[in-house]
């Protein structure tokens, strides 16, 4: 991985995409993780108010995001004393490639109980060889992230992206989102969230077309540290569609959930 970051700011809400943004489908289109984080970064900065935090972001992907220059804009739909609704978009050559809405809420009081209904995930494993994905382009986002899969049951196949889900993986960025800037808990969560459905692979994405149309990330607390864990599974039905549902954890425990609608059809 030779890119210094996923993006370089060109000023005025315009960004140059590096080759590290390329997704598993080829070098010309981006994985949705980096542009999701880029719009999340803009939303955090838009009219930021002390004591408020972004609790939920929903991203819609009407078309592939090209590896090229991107324009980012955010507006306020509603601003109240305790809640704000933000809307944003990313365009490329004048075409909308990503739409987003986010709720910014006043932070819960210090006396709020810390509730977590999910069982803990395994701890971060030690270093592992670089992960691969059959048929995927490996030189962009896949290699810009470090992936560590917890060991499976004795005698079972070695866990990885090519092991049928449900699945669990720890991940962290090897490079920052924007050159010369520190990442935030929200941008780190959004950078990894779109991978949830790949960790949950149970539908054959090579024989048919299986791809997500959106990503929703809900954070009941801000993630802590650089390592984040996805524990994900897939639901699907004939005559319907697919749904990847994931949990987001950090070394301190559960911090959010991820939902992705899956288009399931023939190629």
N, C-alpha and C positions, 0 to 999 in steps of 0.2 A: 504494500500500500504506500504509494508515493505522494498522494494528495495531502496537503497540510490541513484541510478542512473540507466539509461537505460543500460550503459556499464561501464566496468572497463578496463582501458588500461593495456595491458600485455607487452607493449614495442614492437618496431620493426614493427609497423603497425598492430599488432594483438590485438583483443579485446574480452573480455568475455561478453556475453550477459546476462542480468539479466532477471528474470521472467517477469519484467515490459514490456519487448518488445513484449510479446505474443499478437497476434492479436485476432480478434473476432471469428476466426475459430477454435481455440483450443490452448492449452498451449505449443505446440511443434513448431509452426511456428509464425514468427514475423509479426506484422503490418508493412506496408512498411514505415511508418513515421520515426521511429528511425533509420533504416539503411539508408534512404535517407539523413537524417541529418548527419549521421556519414560520408558518402562519401562527403557531402557538406563541413563538417569541414575539411576534408583532402584536398579538393580542395582549400579552403581559405588559407591554410597554405603552399600549394605547390608553391614555387617561388613567394610568395606574394610581390607586388610592391606598394609603396606609391602612392596614387592618383588613384588607380584602384579598381574596385569592380566587384563582380560576379552579372551579370544582368539576366542570364537565366541558368536554370539547367533542363535537360531532363533525366529522369531515366527510364530504361527498366527493367522489372521484368520477366526474362525467366523462373524462377521456384520459389517456396516458399523459403523464407529465414528462415533457422532453428534457433531455440533458442539454440545457442551454440557458440563456438569460431569462430570469423570471421577475415579474413585477408583483409586489405584495401590497395590499391595502386592507385597512380595517376601519369599520365605522361602528358607532354606538346605536343600537336599536332601541334600547330602554336603559335609563339610568335612574335608580332609586336610592334611597338611603342605605339599603341593605343588600340590594341585588342589582346587577347589571347584565344586560344581554348584548353581546358583541357579535358582529358579523364580519367575515373576511373572505377575501378571494385571492387566488394566485392566477395570473394570466401569463401567457407566452405568445408573443406576436399578436396581442390583442384578443386571443381566445382564452376563455376561462378553462382552467385545467383542474382547479381545486376550489371547493366552497367550504366554508366553515362557520359554525355558530358555537358560542361559548357562554356559559353562565359564570359570572364572577360574583361571589358571595362574601358577605362579612364572615370573618373567621369565627369558629365556635368558641365559647368561653373556656377558660382554663379548667373549669370544673366539670366539663363534659366527660362522661365515662368513655374510656377507650374500649370499644367493642370490636370483636373480630370473630365471626362465626366459622371461619375456615381453618382446617388443620394446617400446621406449618409445613413449609416446603423443605426439602433437603438443603443443607448448607452449600455454599459455593464450592464446587469441586476444585481440585488442583489443576494446573495447566494441562491442556489437551492439544493434540494436533489440530491444525486448521480444519474446520468443518466443510463438507461438500454437500451439494444437492444435485441429484441426478438430472442431467439435461439443463442445468441452470448456468447462467453466465456468472463466473466466480470472482471477477476482478473489480466489481464495484462495491455496493453495499455489503454483500456477503463477507468480503474480506476486510471491509472497513470496521466491522464489528468483531469482537471476540466472543465466541460461543462456547459454553461449557455445559454438557448434558450430564446430569447425575447418573450414576451407574444403574443399570436395570437389574432385574431379578437374575439370579444365577442360572446360566444356561440359555438365557434369552438373547436375542440379537442386540448388538451394541446400540444404545440409543443415539439418534441423530435425526436430521431432517428427512432421511429416507426411511425411517422406521415409522410404521403407521401409528397415528395418535390413538388416544390422548397422549400428550407429551408435556415435558417440563424442561426448560432450559434457562440458564443464567446467561446474561449478556451485558457487555459494556462497550462503549464507543472507544475506538483506538484514536480517533481524531475529533476535534470540536465541531459543532454545528457551523459556526461562522468564524472565519479566520480572525485571530486576535481577540476573541471574546470567550469568556467563561460560560459554560452551559448552566442551565437552571434545572431544578427538579422537574418542572413541567416539560421542558424541551427534551430532557433525557427520556422521560416516559413516552412522549410522542414519537421520538426517534425509533423506539423499539416496538411500540404497540402494534403496528401493522404486521409484524411477524407472527402475531398470535395464531392466525389461521394456518401458517406453515408449520408451526409446532403441533397443531391439532390435526394435521393431514390424516384423514380417514377416507376421503373421496379420491378416486384416481384422477389426478390432475394432468396426467400424461396421456391417458386414453381419451379423456373428454376435456372440455373447457370448464375449469373451476377457478374463479377469481372473485375477489371481494370488490364490492361497489362503494363501500363506506367503512368508516372506523368511528366508533364512539368510545371515548376514554373518560371514565368517571373516577375521580380521586377523592376519597374521603379524608386523606391526609397527603401532605407532600412527601414524595419519596426521599429517602436519605441515602447518600453515597452514590458511587458510580455504577455498582452492580445492581441490576434489576432482574427479577425472575418472572417468567411467563409459565403458567400452568394452564393448559388449554385443551379444549375438546370440541368436537363437531356434532351438530345435529342436522339431519336432512330428511326429506320425505319425497316420495314420488309425486309428481304433479305440483310440487312446492318449490322450495329453494333450499339453500344451505344456511347454517348459522354457526359461526365460530364464536365460542364464548370463552373468555380467558380471565384468569386472575393475575393481578400484578402484585408482586411482593418485592421487598428489599430485605437486607439482612436483619432489620428490626421487626419484620412481619408483613402482614397484608396491608396494602395501601390503595388498591383500586380494582376496577373491573374493566374489561374490554369486550365489546360486541362488534361483530362484522357480518353483514349480509353477504352471502355467497351466491353468485350466478353459477348455476350448474346446468350445462347444456352440452350438446354434441359439437365437435369442432367442424 
